[in-house]
């Protein structure tokens, strides 16, 4: 648990009174940063390259979190990719 989202690669925003959860990635800055999260809707688990490709084509700054949803995330540490 982070006390703030500073230096976080990805974080979730939720409320104890609301069922909506939003996943936030690093925002796309002006000429600096590309968005870092994308949905993964394929059956097979992606490898690093598949996530990299998905993020490079469909990345966004925010995504709603729903039961069973899967995501690709580019982290700030070494540019790693996860799903």
PAZAPA-4460 file (N, C-alpha, C; in steps of 0.05 Angstrom, whole numbers, plus 32768, in hexadecimal, padded with zeros to 4 digits):
% residues 83
    n_x    n_y    n_z   ca_x   ca_y   ca_z    c_x    c_y    c_z   seq   type   mol
   8011   7FE9   8000   8000   8000   8000   8012   8019   8000     1      X     A
   800C   802A   7FEE   801B   8043   7FEC   800C   8059   7FFA     2      X     A
   801A   806B   8007   800C   8082   8013   8003   8096   7FFE     3      X     A
   800F   8095   7FE7   8007   80A6   7FD0   800E   8097   7FB7     4      X     A
   8006   80A1   7FA0   800D   8094   7F87   8027   809E   7F7B     5      X     A
   8036   80AE   7F89   804F   80B8   7F7F   8062   80A1   7F7A     6      X     A
   806F   80A1   7F62   8082   808D   7F5A   8075   8071   7F56     7      X     A
   805B   806F   7F56   804E   8055   7F51   804B   8051   7F33     8      X     A
   804F   8038   7F2A   804B   8032   7F0E   802D   802E   7F08     9      X     A
   801F   8023   7F1B   8002   801E   7F18   7FF6   801E   7F34    10      X     A
   7FDD   8027   7F36   7FCF   8026   7F4F   7FB1   8025   7F4A    11      X     A
   7FA2   801D   7F5E   7F85   801A   7F5C   7F78   802E   7F6F    12      X     A
   7F63   803A   7F66   7F53   804C   7F76   7F38   803F   7F7C    13      X     A
   7F31   803D   7F95   7F18   8031   7F9D   7F0D   803E   7FB6    14      X     A
   7EF4   803A   7FBB   7EE6   8045   7FD2   7ED8   802F   7FE1    15      X     A
   7ED8   8031   7FFB   7ECA   801C   800B   7EAC   801D   8008    16      X     A
   7EA2   8033   7FFC   7E85   8035   7FF9   7E7C   8033   7FDC    17      X     A
   7E8F   802E   7FCA   7E89   802D   7FAD   7E96   8014   7FA1    18      X     A
   7E88   8007   7F90   7E92   7FEE   7F84   7EA5   7FF4   7F6C    19      X     A
   7EA7   800D   7F64   7EB8   8013   7F4D   7ED5   8015   7F55    20      X     A
   7EE6   8007   7F46   7F03   8008   7F4A   7F0F   8010   7F2F    21      X     A
   7F22   8023   7F30   7F30   802C   7F18   7F4E   8027   7F1B    22      X     A
   7F59   801C   7F06   7F76   8017   7F05   7F83   802E   7EF7    23      X     A
   7F97   803A   7F03   7FA6   8050   7EF7   7FC2   8048   7EF0    24      X     A
   7FCB   804F   7ED9   7FE7   804B   7ED1   7FF4   8066   7ED1    25      X     A
   800D   8066   7EC9   801B   807F   7EC7   800E   808F   7EB0    26      X     A
   800A   80A9   7EB5   7FFC   80B8   7EA1   800E   80BF   7E8A    27      X     A
   8002   80C3   7E73   8011   80CB   7E5B   8017   80E9   7E5D    28      X     A
   8030   80EF   7E63   8038   810B   7E66   803D   8118   7E4B    29      X     A
   8040   8132   7E4B   8045   8141   7E33   8062   813B   7E29    30      X     A
   8064   812B   7E15   807E   8123   7E09   8090   8113   7E1C    31      X     A
   8085   8108   7E31   8096   80FA   7E45   8090   80DD   7E49    32      X     A
   8077   80D7   7E4F   806F   80BC   7E57   8058   80B2   7E47    33      X     A
   8058   8099   7E40   8041   808C   7E32   8030   807E   7E48    34      X     A
   8016   807C   7E44   8006   806E   7E58   8010   8051   7E5B    35      X     A
   800B   8045   7E72   8019   802C   7E79   8008   8014   7E80    36      X     A
   7FEE   8016   7E7B   7FDC   7FFF   7E81   7FCA   7FF9   7E69    37      X     A
   7FC4   7FE0   7E66   7FB2   7FD7   7E51   7FA4   7FBE   7E59    38      X     A
   7F8C   7FBA   7E50   7F7D   7FA1   7E56   7F89   7F8A   7E47    39      X     A
   7F87   7F72   7E53   7F8F   7F5A   7E45   7F76   7F48   7E45    40      X     A
   7F6B   7F44   7E2D   7F52   7F34   7E2B   7F55   7F1A   7E1D    41      X     A
   7F6E   7F11   7E18   7F73   7EF8   7E0C   7F72   7EE1   7E21    42      X     A
   7F6C   7EC9   7E19   7F6B   7EB2   7E2B   7F87   7EAB   7E36    43      X     A
   7F9B   7EAA   7E25   7FB6   7EA3   7E2D   7FC3   7EB9   7E3D    44      X     A
   7FD4   7EB1   7E50   7FE3   7EC5   7E5F   7FF8   7ED1   7E4C    45      X     A
   7FFA   7EEC   7E4C   800D   7EF9   7E39   802A   7EF7   7E44    46      X     A
   803D   7EF6   7E31   8059   7EF9   7E39   8060   7F16   7E39    47      X     A
   8078   7F1C   7E40   8081   7F38   7E41   807D   7F47   7E27    48      X     A
   8084   7F3A   7E11   8081   7F48   7DF7   8064   7F4D   7DF0    49      X     A
   8053   7F3A   7DF6   8036   7F3D   7DF0   802B   7F55   7E00    50      X     A
   8033   7F58   7E19   802A   7F6F   7E29   8036   7F89   7E1E    51      X     A
   804F   7F88   7E16   805C   7FA0   7E0B   804D   7FA9   7DF2    52      X     A
   8046   7F95   7DE1   8038   7F9C   7DC8   801C   7FA7   7DCF    53      X     A
   800E   7F9B   7DE2   7FF3   7FA5   7DE9   7FF4   7FC1   7DF4    54      X     A
   8008   7FC6   7E05   800A   7FE1   7E11   8011   7FF6   7DFC    55      X     A
   8022   7FEE   7DE9   802B   8001   7DD5   8014   8008   7DC1    56      X     A
   7FFF   7FF7   7DC0   7FEA   7FFC   7DAD   7FD0   8005   7DBA    57      X     A
   7FCB   7FFD   7DD4   7FB1   8003   7DE0   7FB2   800E   7DFC    58      X     A
   7FC9   8018   7E04   7FCD   8022   7E1F   7FBB   8039   7E26    59      X     A
   7FB4   803C   7E3F   7FA3   8051   7E49   7FAD   805A   7E64    60      X     A
   7FA3   8070   7E6F   7FAC   8079   7E89   7F9B   806D   7E9F    61      X     A
   7F82   8066   7E9A   7F70   805A   7EAE   7F5F   8044   7EA2    62      X     A
   7F59   8030   7EB3   7F47   801A   7EAA   7F35   8013   7EC1    63      X     A
   7F1C   800C   7EBC   7F0B   8002   7ED1   7F13   7FE6   7ED8    64      X     A
   7F12   7FDF   7EF2   7F18   7FC4   7EFA   7EFE   7FB5   7EFF    65      X     A
   7EFC   7F9E   7EF1   7EE4   7F8D   7EF3   7EED   7F71   7EFB    66      X     A
   7EDC   7F61   7F07   7EE3   7F46   7F0E   7EEE   7F36   7EF6    67      X     A
   7F05   7F2A   7EF9   7F11   7F1A   7EE4   7F22   7F2A   7ED0    68      X     A
   7F22   7F44   7ED2   7F31   7F54   7EBF   7F4F   7F4F   7EC2    69      X     A
   7F5D   7F50   7EAC   7F7A   7F4D   7EAC   7F86   7F64   7E9D    70      X     A
   7F9E   7F6C   7EA6   7FAB   7F84   7E9B   7FC9   7F7F   7E96    71      X     A
   7FD3   7F8E   7E83   7FF0   7F8F   7E7F   7FF9   7FAA   7E8A    72      X     A
   800F   7FAA   7E99   8019   7FC2   7EA6   8037   7FC5   7EA0    73      X     A
   803F   7FDD   7E97   805B   7FE3   7E95   8063   7FF1   7EAE    74      X     A
   8076   7FE6   7EBD   807F   7FF1   7ED6   8095   8006   7ED2    75      X     A
   8099   8017   7EE5   80AE   802B   7EE4   80C9   801E   7EE7    76      X     A
   80CB   8009   7EF6   80E4   7FFB   7EFC   80EC   7FEA   7EE3    77      X     A
   8100   7FF3   7ED6   810C   7FE4   7EBF   80F9   7FDF   7EA8    78      X     A
   80E2   7FED   7EA8   80D0   7FE9   7E92   80C5   7FCD   7E8F    79      X     A
   80C2   7FBF   7EA5   80B8   7FA3   7EA4   809B   7FA3   7E9C    80      X     A
   8092   7F8C   7E93   8076   7F88   7E8A   806A   7F72   7E9A    81      X     A
   8051   7F74   7EA2   8044   7F60   7EB2   8027   7F5D   7EA9    82      X     A
   801C   7F45   7EAE   7FFF   7F41   7EA9   7FF3   7F32   7EC0    83      X     A
***
